[in-house]
Amino acid sequence: MEKYYSLGIDFGTNSVRTLVVDLQTGEEIATESIDYRSGEHGILLDRRQPHLARQHPGDYAVSLKKAVRLTMEKVLESGISPTEIRGIGIDGTGSSPLPVDETLTPLALQKKFHHNLNAQTWLWKDHTAADEAREITELAAELHPEYLKKCGEAYSSEWFFSKIFHCYRIDRDVFDAAHSWIELSDYLPALLCGHKNINQLKRNVCAAGHKAMFNETWGGLPSEDFLRKLSPDLAQLRKRLYQKAYSSDEIAGFLTKEWSENLQLPEGIPVAVGALDAHFGAVGSGVGKGILIKIIGTSTCDIMVYPDDGKLQDIPGVAGIVRGSVLPGYLGIEAGQSAVGDIFNWFVTQVLNREADYHQILSEKASQLKAGESGLLALDWNNGNRNILTDPHLSGLLLGQTLLTSDYEIYRALIEATAFGARRIIEQMEQYGVKIEKVINCGGIAEKNPLVMQIYADALGRPMETARSAQTVALGAAIFGGLVGLKNVKGFETVEKIQDRVCKVKDKIYYPRKDQQKIYDQLYTLYKKIHDGFGIATNQENMYRIMKNLLEIKKSTTMA
């Protein structure tokens, strides 16, 4: 019997992960993870600019070679031939654009720019372009409001044009030297396929639509006239970007001889068009109609699909609605929170000055508390608000502290704040017609912290399921690798057919506890008051009673 395997490669925030999966059974044959070598946990920082986050493009090839070679050693030990690997799928964080020359070589690999932070990859979590994002939003609202309708009414500092515009303003040497700018999720497939010019490059619609305002309705990218009003040089750059974008069921190219030797794989394996990591994570978790996928890690990304039938209205405050960005034939819907795990880590490492193992101690103590017992209420905006306010100029807040407040009470309040932020996004989606029938979680926190999952179940009032695979993003990449590698093989013609074979959930399901859910409903009402009070300029909410309400809820829980 002929066997079918696929290789998924996931370039995350701090490391690259690889996975070889049996496409017939879903068995995960081999996996590996290699950290990036530069900066702090793979991220280049500047203490003078706390919102800056970059990566060195040279790290990607080095980490990729190590990860795939180690993976292939395990594959060979399993008795599987490399010739049985039928396709490669690959993803990256985003928006993480990097400036390149005419041969698609990153400027950071040139001696002149090697140490220039502005010539590196501008990592998704870089927020230095907040002013430019605001200008783009204001101009679009005036001239092309349709641009904003598909990205939640505001353009983000995390996104493609904001970062390029900021580079133009602060470093003309880099901007002028760049022939083009490429998303990481486009650069990586091009690297494996040996593409050496813009015309060979297939840009992925996932990053283009969600991060660069690409939409076929208005001819692709924002118009030259629009960009010219920001800067004539941006308008000129548009000619060196792209006119078309592709979904990941398309072939980007084929593995070159050089990279086949580097990775110990056969030359000519098809490589799928790339995508953003969160969207492939949703595919690997089993996304489908009515299923919300929550990828919970340092930040959170919420992904859904909706039939491409023309019935979905625009949803204010979500990060994007893009045709084909998740599943072919569906609209992909993206939203999320700018910090979740990062908030918990900030509290443990920066505030408490503790090591990572203190998370477990805090979780155990916090699990003994009931909802509302701490008397605390927090806002989850330590890294701004991605959705539904789309405002990086917001910060965290903790209400209700007393002289007896403990560290584990604060820790629980921070978890609850992220749960309330998640609930606000869900309510927005459902208000605009996107019915959510099931929630499947994936990512490190969903895997490792039962307290978070139970609080989410109670605060959202929904069962929380967890994807079986610990590598859902790489699995999603592998699914698309299999799709392009098995285009003419019966049973593997669609993403959904492959998902049915490889995507499962764990037996453990976290169900809402009615008594806790009732209290969280009260706390969520208060959360919405401070959410709107601090987040919406026109809001006239009277917040006088909030502290007193928190004390009353605390008293009722301790007397119960």
Number of C-alpha atoms within 10 A of each C-alpha: 3 4 13 19 29 28 29 29 30 32 27 20 20 18 19 25 23 29 27 27 26 21 23 15 14 19 14 16 17 21 22 19 21 19 21 26 18 15 15 11 12 19 20 18 17 13 7 7 10 11 15 20 23 24 27 26 23 17 16 19 17 14 19 25 17 17 23 28 18 18 23 25 12 17 19 12 11 11 8 15 15 15 13 15 25 24 28 31 33 32 33 28 22 26 29 28 27 30 26 25 17 14 12 23 20 25 24 24 16 12 9 11 17 17 13 14 20 26 29 27 29 33 26 21 22 21 25 21 23 22 17 22 26 18 14 24 20 16 16 20 16 9 10 16 15 15 23 22 21 25 28 24 24 28 28 28 27 25 28 28 25 26 28 21 21 20 22 18 12 11 14 13 13 22 24 14 15 21 20 24 25 24 28 28 27 24 26 22 29 26 17 22 24 19 21 15 14 21 10 13 22 25 28 25 26 31 32 27 24 27 24 22 25 24 21 13 9 13 11 17 22 19 13 18 12 17 22 14 13 16 15 13 16 20 18 13 19 18 11 15 16 19 13 16 21 19 23 32 24 19 23 27 21 21 25 20 16 13 19 17 14 15 21 15 21 18 16 16 21 25 28 31 33 36 34 32 28 29 30 34 30 31 28 30 33 26 25 21 16 15 21 25 30 27 27 22 17 19 19 22 25 24 25 29 28 24 16 15 9 8 9 14 12 19 23 20 22 26 29 27 27 25 24 21 29 32 25 18 14 19 22 24 26 24 27 24 24 24 23 26 19 15 21 19 18 14 18 20 14 11 10 12 11 13 11 11 9 15 18 13 11 17 19 14 14 21 17 11 15 16 25 25 18 27 25 26 26 22 24 29 25 18 22 19 23 27 24 23 21 25 22 23 14 18 15 15 15 14 16 17 15 10 5 8 13 12 16 20 23 24 20 26 24 25 25 28 26 27 23 27 25 24 17 18 20 18 14 17 21 12 11 13 14 22 17 16 11 16 19 23 24 27 24 15 18 22 18 11 13 15 20 20 25 19 28 25 23 27 28 23 19 18 19 23 23 24 24 21 22 16 24 27 34 31 34 34 36 35 36 33 32 33 30 28 25 20 14 10 9 9 13 22 16 19 19 19 14 23 22 13 16 24 22 16 16 11 10 10 15 19 17 21 16 11 11 18 20 16 20 23 16 15 25 23 13 18 22 17 18 21 22 15 16 15 20 13 8 8 12 10 14 10 12 8 9 19 17 13 16 22 17 13 20 19 15 13 18 12 6 5
